[in-house]
Amino acid sequence: MRWQRLFPLILAVLSLSVTARGDEVLTLGEVLASVQKNYPPLLAALQERNIADADVLAALGRFDLVTKARAESSRLGYYEYEHFEAGVEQYTPYQGLSYYGSYAKGSGETPSYYGNLLTRSLGEYRGGLKLPLLEGRNIDYRRADLQKARLGVRLAELSIDQQRLAINQAATRRYWDWVAAGQRFQVAQKVLDIAMARDTQLREAAKLGQIPDFEVLDNERIILQRRSQLVEAERGQQMAAFELSLYYRDAAGNPRIATVGQTPAGFPPPEQLDEAKLTDDIENALNRRPDLARYQQQKAQVGLDRQLAENQRLPSLDFGVSYYQDTGTINRTLQGPKELRTSLTWELPFQRRAATGKLQSAQAKLNQLDQRERYQRDQVVTEVRDAYSAVITAFKRVGVIRDEVATTRRVEAGERVRFDLGDTNLFTLNLRELATAEASIREVNAYADYFRAFAVYELTIAQALARTNR
C-alpha cells in the first residue's frame, strides 16, 4: 500500500531531472563574447589606443613643413622701402637636420644696416640647411617626444589588456553567480514538487483512514515553507540575472536578462591544479601581466628623458650653409647675384644646471621605477600563490561536500523507505529532505566558489591574454 503511494513520487522526481527548456543554455563563452563586443567600459578602454595614436600624430606634427610669409612697408620717414618674403622650413628626424627655402623681394631706400632687405628687380631665392654637431645630433626634444608617444601606444595597449582581464574576471564571476542562483532555484523547486506530489497521496491515504489528518496538515505546512524558500530563491536568481545583464548584451549593446531556462544543468567538472602547473604559471604571469610590462615601457620613456638630458649637457655646435640667388636688374649697389654662406655657431651655458637637473631627475625616476617593478614582481608571485591556494581549497571542499550530498541522499532514501513502511513519521522525513536540500545548496555554493576562485587564478596569470595571443 505504501509502495503504491511511493511510485508517483518517484515519477515526479525523475521528471524533474529532465527539465524541458525552451531556451538554449547560456554559456560562459557567449557572455565573454558579448563583453568583447558590447560592454561599454571595455569599449571606453579601447579608446585609449585611439588617444595614444593621436598623441603620436601630434608628435609627428613637430616635423610638419612650416610655411612663412612676411610683408613690410615703410612710409613717411627718411627711408621708404617695401619688402616681401615667403618660404618654407622643414625639421627632419635625421640627426636633427633642418633645411629651408624662401623667396624675397625688396625695393626702395633703406639704411645701410637694413641693406639685406633689398634685392634685385626680380627678387632673391634662398636655401640652406642646419646640422647640429653635438647637442641635438643624436636626440632632441622633437625626436624624444615622438619616441615617447610611440611608447605611449604600447602603454595604452597594456592598459587595455589590464582592464580586459579585470572585466573578463568580473563577468566570469557574475556568470557563475547566476549559474549558482539558478541551481539553488532548481533545488528549491524540486523539494517543493516532492512535497506537493506527496500531498495528493497523503490526502488519499487520509480519506481511506490509513493515516491521521494531522499528517496532511503537517505536509501543508511543509509546502508553504518550501514555497517561501522558492520565492526567496527566485529573487536571488533574478538579482543574479540583473547583475549578469550588465555583461551579457544583445547586438545593439542593450542588457539581456538571462532566464532560468538558460541555466546549465550543472557545473563542469572542476580542474585539479598541481605544483608543476603553479611553477609554470608563476613564470607565465611574470611574462604576461600587463602591470609588469608597463614598467618596461615607462622606464623606456624615462630613459629617453635621461638621454635627452645627457645630450643637452653638450655644447651647442651647429653647422649651417645658405645659398642666395638674386635675379633681375640691379637698382642699387648690391653684392653679386650668387652667394654661398657657411657658419659654425657655438653656445654653452657655463653651469649647465638645467640639463644636469633634468638628468638627475630622470635617473631618480628610473631608480624609483626599478624598486616599484621589483615589488610588483613579488606581488604578482604572491597573488598567483594565493589564488592557487584558493583554488586547491575550493577543489577539496567540492569533493567533501559532493560526498556529503551523496551520503545525505542515501539517508533520505532510507528514511523514505522507513516512512513507506510506517516505521517513521512525516516530520522526520521532512528533516531528511531539508538536509538533502541544504547539502545540495552547499554543493552548488562550493562549485560556484571553486569557479570564482579559478577565475581569480586566471586573472593573476593573465590567462585570457595567452588565449588572445595564440
C-alpha positions in Angstrom: 0.0 0.0 0.0 2.8 2.4 0.9 4.7 1.5 -2.3 1.7 2.5 -4.3 2.0 6.0 -2.8 5.8 6.0 -3.4 5.5 5.2 -7.1 4.0 8.5 -8.3 6.5 10.3 -6.1 9.4 8.6 -7.8 8.0 9.5 -11.2 7.7 13.2 -10.1 11.3 13.2 -9.0 12.5 11.6 -12.2 10.6 14.1 -14.3 12.4 16.9 -12.6 15.8 15.5 -13.5 15.0 16.0 -17.2 13.7 19.6 -17.3 12.4 20.7 -20.6 14.0 24.0 -21.6 12.6 26.3 -24.2 15.7 28.5 -24.2 19.2 27.5 -25.2 21.7 27.1 -22.3 23.7 30.2 -21.8 27.5 29.5 -21.8 30.3 31.5 -20.3 31.8 31.8 -23.8 28.7 33.6 -25.0 28.9 36.1 -22.1 32.6 36.8 -22.7 32.0 37.3 -26.4 29.2 39.7 -25.6 31.6 41.6 -23.3 34.2 41.9 -26.0 31.7 43.4 -28.5 29.3 45.4 -26.4 30.5 46.1 -22.9 30.6 49.9 -22.5 33.6 50.2 -20.1 35.7 47.9 -22.3 34.7 49.9 -25.4 35.7 53.0 -23.5 39.0 51.5 -22.6 39.7 50.7 -26.3 39.6 54.4 -26.9 42.9 54.7 -25.1 44.6 53.3 -28.2 43.0 56.0 -30.3 44.1 58.6 -27.9 47.7 57.3 -28.0 47.6 57.2 -31.8 46.5 60.8 -31.7 49.4 61.7 -29.4 51.8 60.1 -32.0 50.2 62.2 -34.7 50.7 65.3 -32.6 54.3 64.4 -32.0 54.8 63.9 -35.8 53.3 67.4 -36.2 56.6 68.8 -34.8 58.2 67.7 -38.1 55.5 69.4 -40.3 56.6 71.5 -43.1 56.2 75.1 -41.9 55.3 77.9 -44.3 56.1 81.5 -43.5 55.4 84.9 -45.1 56.1 88.4 -44.2 55.4 91.8 -45.9 56.8 95.1 -44.7 56.4 98.7 -46.0 58.0 101.9 -44.6 56.5 105.3 -45.5 56.6 108.9 -44.2 60.2 108.5 -43.0 63.5 109.4 -44.4 63.8 106.0 -45.9 60.9 104.5 -47.9 61.1 100.8 -48.9 59.0 97.7 -49.3 59.9 94.1 -48.5 58.2 90.8 -49.0 59.4 87.3 -48.1 57.8 83.9 -48.2 59.3 80.4 -47.6 59.2 77.0 -46.1 61.1 75.4 -43.2 61.4 71.6 -42.6 62.7 69.9 -39.5 63.7 66.2 -40.0 64.2 63.3 -37.6 67.6 62.6 -39.2 70.3 63.7 -36.8 68.5 67.0 -36.1 68.9 68.2 -39.7 66.7 71.1 -40.8 66.5 72.9 -44.1 64.7 75.9 -45.6 63.9 77.6 -48.8 62.4 81.1 -49.4 61.9 83.9 -51.9 62.3 87.6 -51.1 61.8 90.8 -53.0 62.7 94.3 -51.7 62.8 97.8 -53.2 63.2 101.4 -52.2 65.8 103.1 -50.0 66.9 101.6 -46.7 69.6 102.5 -44.2 72.8 100.6 -44.6 72.1 98.3 -41.6 68.8 97.2 -43.4 70.6 96.6 -46.7 69.6 92.9 -46.6 66.0 93.9 -47.2 66.7 95.0 -50.8 67.0 92.6 -53.7 67.3 92.8 -57.5 64.3 93.7 -59.5 63.0 90.0 -59.8 63.8 89.1 -56.2 66.1 86.7 -54.5 65.9 82.9 -53.9 67.4 81.5 -50.8 68.0 78.0 -49.5 70.0 76.3 -46.8 70.4 73.8 -44.1 71.4 73.5 -40.4 73.0 70.4 -38.9 73.8 70.1 -35.1 77.2 68.6 -34.5 77.0 68.0 -30.7 73.8 68.9 -28.8 70.7 67.9 -30.7 72.6 65.5 -33.1 71.7 62.1 -31.5 68.4 63.2 -30.0 66.4 66.4 -29.5 63.1 67.2 -27.9 61.2 66.6 -31.2 62.5 63.1 -31.6 62.3 62.3 -27.9 58.6 63.4 -27.8 57.9 61.2 -30.9 59.5 58.1 -29.4 57.8 58.7 -26.1 54.5 59.0 -27.9 55.1 55.7 -29.7 55.9 54.0 -26.4 52.7 55.5 -25.2 50.8 53.4 -27.8 52.2 50.3 -26.2 51.3 51.6 -22.7 47.8 52.2 -23.9 47.6 48.6 -25.2 48.8 47.3 -21.9 46.2 49.4 -20.1 43.5 47.9 -22.3 44.8 44.4 -21.6 44.8 45.1 -17.9 41.2 46.3 -18.0 40.1 43.5 -20.3 41.5 41.0 -17.8 39.7 42.6 -14.9 36.4 42.9 -16.8 36.6 39.3 -18.0 37.2 38.1 -14.5 34.2 40.2 -13.2 32.0 38.8 -16.0 33.1 35.3 -15.2 32.3 35.7 -11.5 28.9 37.1 -12.4 28.2 34.2 -14.7 28.9 31.6 -12.1 26.9 33.6 -9.5 24.0 33.4 -11.9 24.5 29.7 -12.6 24.6 29.0 -8.8 21.5 31.1 -8.3 19.7 29.1 -11.0 20.9 25.8 -9.4 19.6 26.9 -6.0 16.3 27.8 -7.5 16.0 24.4 -9.1 16.8 22.7 -5.7 14.1 24.8 -4.1 11.7 23.8 -6.9 12.5 20.1 -6.6 11.9 19.9 -2.9 8.6 21.8 -3.3 7.5 19.5 -6.0 8.2 16.5 -3.8 6.1 17.9 -1.0 3.2 18.8 -3.5 3.3 15.3 -5.0 3.2 13.8 -1.6 0.2 16.0 -0.6 -2.1 14.2 -3.1 -1.0 10.8 -1.9 -1.4 11.8 1.8 -4.9 13.1 1.2 -6.0 9.9 -0.5 -4.5 7.9 2.4 -6.3 10.0 4.9 -9.6 9.5 3.2 -9.0 5.8 3.4 -8.2 6.1 7.1 -4.7 4.9 6.6 -3.1 7.9 8.2 -4.3 10.7 10.5 -5.4 14.0 9.1 -2.6 15.7 11.1 0.0 14.3 8.6 -1.9 16.1 5.8 -1.9 19.3 7.8 1.8 18.9 8.5 2.6 18.4 4.8 0.6 21.6 4.0 2.9 23.4 6.4 5.9 21.9 4.7 4.6 23.0 1.3 4.1 26.6 2.5 7.6 26.6 4.0 9.1 25.4 0.7 7.1 27.9 -1.3 8.6 30.6 0.8 12.1 29.2 0.1 11.3 29.0 -3.6 10.3 32.7 -3.7 13.5 33.6 -1.9 15.5 31.5 -4.4 13.6 33.1 -7.3 14.5 36.6 -6.1 18.2 35.5 -5.8 18.1 34.2 -9.3 16.6 37.4 -10.6 19.2 39.5 -8.8 22.0 37.4 -10.3 20.4 37.7 -13.8 20.2 41.5 -13.4 23.9 41.7 -12.4 24.9 39.4 -15.3 22.9 41.6 -17.8 25.5 44.3 -17.4 27.9 42.0 -19.2 25.5 39.9 -21.3 24.2 42.2 -24.0 22.5 42.0 -27.4 23.9 43.1 -30.7 22.6 46.7 -30.0 24.5 46.8 -26.7 21.4 46.6 -24.5 21.4 44.4 -21.4 19.8 41.0 -21.8 18.1 39.2 -18.8 19.0 35.6 -18.8 16.1 33.3 -17.9 16.1 30.3 -15.5 15.6 28.1 -18.6 19.0 29.1 -19.8 20.7 27.9 -16.7 23.1 24.9 -17.3 22.0 21.6 -15.8 25.1 21.5 -13.7 28.7 22.8 -13.3 31.5 21.4 -15.4 34.0 19.1 -13.7 36.5 21.1 -11.6 40.1 21.0 -12.6 42.7 19.9 -10.1 45.9 22.0 -10.1 49.3 20.7 -9.2 52.6 22.2 -8.1 54.2 21.8 -11.5 51.5 23.9 -13.1 51.9 26.5 -10.3 55.6 26.8 -11.2 54.9 27.3 -14.9 52.0 29.7 -14.2 54.2 31.9 -12.0 56.6 32.2 -14.9 53.7 32.8 -17.3 52.3 35.5 -15.0 55.7 37.3 -14.9 55.8 37.3 -18.7 52.2 38.1 -19.4 51.0 40.5 -16.8 50.4 44.0 -18.3 51.0 45.7 -14.9 54.6 44.4 -15.0 55.1 45.1 -18.7 54.1 48.7 -18.1 57.3 49.3 -16.1 59.5 48.4 -19.1 57.7 51.0 -21.3 57.7 53.6 -18.5 61.4 53.1 -18.0 62.0 53.4 -21.7 60.2 56.7 -21.7 62.2 58.0 -18.7 65.3 56.6 -20.4 64.6 59.0 -23.3 64.4 61.9 -20.9 67.8 60.8 -19.5 69.3 60.5 -23.0 67.9 63.9 -23.9 69.3 65.5 -20.7 72.7 64.0 -21.3 72.7 65.4 -24.8 71.7 68.8 -23.6 74.8 68.9 -21.4 76.9 69.0 -24.6 77.8 72.3 -26.2 75.6 73.6 -29.0 77.7 73.5 -32.1 75.7 73.9 -35.3 76.9 73.9 -38.8 74.9 76.0 -41.4 75.1 76.6 -45.1 73.0 79.0 -47.1 72.8 79.8 -50.8 71.4 83.1 -52.2 70.5 83.7 -55.8 69.4 87.2 -56.9 67.6 87.7 -60.2 66.7 90.7 -62.4 68.5 94.1 -62.9 70.4 95.9 -60.2 68.7 99.0 -58.9 71.4 99.9 -56.5 74.8 98.8 -55.3 74.3 95.1 -54.2 76.6 92.1 -53.9 76.9 89.7 -56.8 73.9 87.7 -57.9 75.1 84.5 -56.2 76.3 84.0 -52.7 77.2 80.9 -50.6 77.5 81.4 -46.8 78.7 78.9 -44.2 78.5 79.2 -40.5 79.5 77.5 -37.3 77.7 78.5 -34.1 78.8 77.7 -30.6 76.7 78.0 -27.4 77.1 76.5 -23.9 75.6 77.6 -20.6 78.5 77.7 -18.2 76.9 75.9 -15.2 74.6 73.6 -17.3 72.3 73.4 -14.3 69.1 72.9 -16.3 70.4 69.9 -18.1 72.0 68.5 -15.0 68.8 68.8 -13.0 66.9 67.0 -15.7 69.5 64.3 -15.8 69.3 63.8 -12.0 65.5 63.8 -12.1 65.4 61.1 -14.9 67.9 58.9 -13.0 65.9 59.2 -9.8 62.7 58.2 -11.7 64.5 55.2 -13.2 65.6 54.1 -9.7 62.1 54.6 -8.4 60.6 52.5 -11.3 63.2 49.7 -10.6 62.0 49.5 -7.0 58.4 49.6 -7.9 58.9 46.9 -10.5 60.7 44.7 -8.1 57.9 45.0 -5.6 55.3 44.4 -8.3 57.0 41.2 -9.3 56.9 40.0 -5.7 53.3 40.9 -5.5 52.4 39.0 -8.7 54.1 35.9 -7.4 52.2 36.2 -4.1 48.9 36.8 -5.9 49.4 33.7 -8.0 50.3 31.6 -5.0 47.3 32.9 -3.0 44.9 32.3 -5.9 46.3 28.8 -6.4 45.8 28.1 -2.7 42.2 29.3 -3.0 41.5 27.0 -6.0 43.1 24.0 -4.2 41.0 24.6 -1.1 37.8 25.1 -3.1 38.5 21.9 -5.1 38.9 19.9 -1.8 35.7 21.5 -0.5 33.8 20.4 -3.6 34.9 16.9 -3.1 34.0 16.7 0.5 30.5 18.3 0.0 29.9 16.1 -3.0 30.4 13.1 -0.8 28.2 14.7 1.9 25.4 15.1 -0.7 25.7 11.5 -1.8 25.5 10.3 1.8 22.7 12.6 2.7 20.6 11.4 -0.3 21.2 7.8 0.7 20.0 8.7 4.2 16.9 10.4 2.8 16.1 7.4 0.6 16.4 5.1 3.5 14.2 7.4 5.6 11.6 7.4 2.8 11.6 3.6 2.7 11.0 3.6 6.5 8.2 6.2 6.1 6.7 3.9 3.4 6.8 1.0 5.8 5.3 3.1 8.6 8.4 3.0 10.7 8.9 6.8 10.9 6.8 9.9 10.6 6.5 12.8 8.2 8.3 15.2 10.5 11.5 13.1 10.4 11.2 12.6 6.6 10.9 16.3 6.1 14.0 16.9 8.1 15.9 14.4 5.9 14.6 16.1 2.8 15.6 19.5 4.1 19.1 18.2 5.0 19.5 16.9 1.4 18.3 20.3 0.0 20.7 22.2 2.3 23.6 19.9 1.4 22.7 20.3 -2.3 22.7 24.1 -1.9 26.1 23.9 -0.2 27.3 21.8 -3.1 26.1 24.5 -5.5 27.9 27.1 -3.5 31.0 25.1 -3.3 31.1 24.7 -7.1 30.4 28.4 -7.5 33.2 29.2 -5.1 35.6 27.0 -7.0 34.9 28.6 -10.4 35.0 32.1 -8.9 38.4 31.2 -7.4 39.5 29.8 -10.7 38.5 33.0 -12.4 40.7 34.9 -10.0 43.5 32.5 -10.7 43.2 33.0 -14.4 43.3 36.7 -13.8 46.5 36.5 -11.8 48.3 34.5 -14.6 46.7 36.7 -17.4 45.3 33.5 -19.0 43.0 35.5 -21.2 46.0 37.2 -22.9 47.5 33.8 -23.6 44.3 32.8 -25.4 44.3 36.0 -27.3 47.9 35.7 -28.5 47.6 32.2 -29.8 
